[in-house]
Amino acid sequence: QVQLVESGGGLVQTGGSLRLSCVASGFTFSSCAMSWYRQAPGKERELVAHISRAGSITNYSDSVKGRFTISRDNAKNTLYLQMNSLKPEDTAAYYCKARTYAHWGQGTQVTVSS
């Protein structure tokens, strides 16, 4: 059974940093490209960052490019999102997702105060 467990969210001031983690189980993590999404209240879920199976290729939305870094540790079945220079508009619930599966985790809330 596919499981994705996100953690690391919290309340931070503008300009601060957070590191999100997503522990995956129930599938071969190293064989799946992975992504981070976020959803702010009243808005649709949007793709934030994407990473290839081996971690050699990454892509970012224009809104986070240069501030966020996606990475993975295939030995630990864990996906990361390092978020720096946070802005109030980054406030959202953040979710990880495996490209091959439709499952979502419970998400982790990030709130950036101005």
C-alpha positions in Angstrom: 0.0 0.0 0.0 1.4 3.3 -1.1 2.0 5.7 1.8 3.4 9.2 1.8 4.0 11.0 5.1 5.0 14.7 4.9 6.5 16.6 7.8 8.5 19.7 8.6 6.0 22.4 8.2 5.3 25.2 10.6 5.0 28.9 11.2 7.9 31.1 10.1 8.5 34.8 9.4 9.1 36.3 6.0 12.6 35.5 4.9 12.9 32.4 7.0 13.6 28.8 6.0 12.0 25.4 6.4 12.9 21.9 5.3 10.1 19.6 4.4 10.4 15.8 4.4 8.3 13.1 2.8 8.8 9.5 3.8 7.5 7.0 1.2 6.6 3.4 1.6 4.7 0.7 -0.3 6.5 1.1 -3.6 10.0 1.2 -5.0 10.9 4.8 -4.2 14.0 4.9 -6.4 12.0 3.9 -9.4 9.6 6.9 -9.2 10.0 10.5 -10.1 8.6 12.6 -7.3 7.1 16.0 -6.9 6.0 18.5 -4.3 2.7 20.3 -4.7 1.0 22.9 -2.6 -2.5 24.2 -2.1 -3.4 27.5 -0.5 -6.9 28.2 0.8 -9.4 28.8 -2.0 -6.9 27.9 -4.7 -6.1 24.8 -6.8 -3.3 22.5 -6.0 -0.2 23.5 -7.9 3.1 21.8 -8.8 6.0 23.3 -7.0 9.0 21.1 -7.8 9.8 17.9 -9.6 12.8 15.5 -9.4 13.8 12.6 -11.5 14.3 9.1 -10.2 18.0 9.4 -9.6 17.8 13.1 -8.6 19.8 14.3 -11.5 17.0 16.4 -13.0 15.0 19.0 -11.2 12.3 21.5 -12.2 10.6 24.3 -10.4 7.7 26.6 -10.8 8.6 30.1 -11.6 7.3 31.3 -8.2 9.8 29.3 -6.2 12.8 29.0 -8.6 16.0 30.2 -6.9 14.5 29.9 -3.4 13.4 26.2 -3.1 15.5 23.1 -3.6 14.1 19.6 -4.1 16.2 16.6 -3.3 15.9 12.9 -2.5 17.7 10.2 -0.6 16.8 6.9 -2.2 18.5 4.9 0.5 16.1 6.4 3.0 13.0 6.5 0.8 12.8 10.2 1.6 12.0 13.3 -0.5 13.0 16.8 0.7 12.1 20.4 0.0 14.4 23.0 1.3 12.6 26.3 1.3 14.5 29.6 1.8 13.6 33.2 1.6 10.0 32.3 2.4 7.2 34.8 1.5 3.6 35.1 2.8 2.4 33.8 -0.6 4.2 30.5 0.1 1.6 29.8 2.8 -0.1 26.6 1.9 -0.4 22.9 2.7 2.5 21.1 1.0 2.1 17.5 -0.4 4.5 15.1 -2.0 3.5 12.7 -4.8 5.0 9.9 -6.7 4.5 10.3 -10.5 3.3 6.8 -11.0 0.7 6.7 -8.3 -2.5 8.7 -7.6 -2.0 8.7 -3.8 -1.5 11.8 -1.7 -0.3 12.1 1.8 -1.9 14.2 4.5 0.2 17.2 3.8 2.2 19.5 6.0 1.1 23.1 6.7 3.5 26.0 6.0 2.5 29.4 7.2 4.7 32.5 6.5 3.9 35.6 8.6 4.5 39.1 7.2 
